[in-house]
């Protein structure tokens, strides 16, 4: 995979899984009574949390695998299924329960600070984006590949945070039907990506078995 293709694939995968357009109405509701200064403060903290979380798992994920005796191919299969579930929920224009359960939503309504939980974790830096980051880093063959993935993490997070910052405008322009349409399209793309990840993992597992 060329550097440009790697960047497009990495950025697109992470951005779609973060799903900031789908989160825009929720963020708008949560911050409707906050001042612009407070919203900016929340988003700054969220940005730091998301980037640090993804970088930690990206660079140290393989050591976690080694500790538990997990192969990257088996992780691809289960991770791909996880991403497929998220894409399925997006195709139905609903928030995946993998990211946030109903109980967590109810608890969220009582929280004053949303920057870390649930906005940073698990909505933006959730199981899907963490899984994708780990798989991308495992496939990186050199320093430049890893640098491109790191840039993708920064850019995907930055664009997602900016979309949340203008969430009021998005809600007013797209309204519910428009937002649902965009989320469904992104879910379709994410579904295709998840199938590729699952297939890659299965091929790797069978190749290992044949090699033995």
Secondary structure, DSSP 8 states (H G I E B T S, - for coil): --HHHHHHHHHHHHHHHHTHHHHHHHHHHHHTTS-HHHHHHHHHHHHHHHHHHHHHHHHHHHHHHHHHT--HHHHHHHHHHHHHHHHHHHHTTS--TTT--HHHHHHHTT-S--IIIIIIIIIISSHHHHHHHHHHHHH--SHHHHHHHHHHHHHHHHHHHHHHHTHHHHHHHHHHHHHHHHHHHHHHHHHHHHHHHHHHHHHHHHHHHHH-
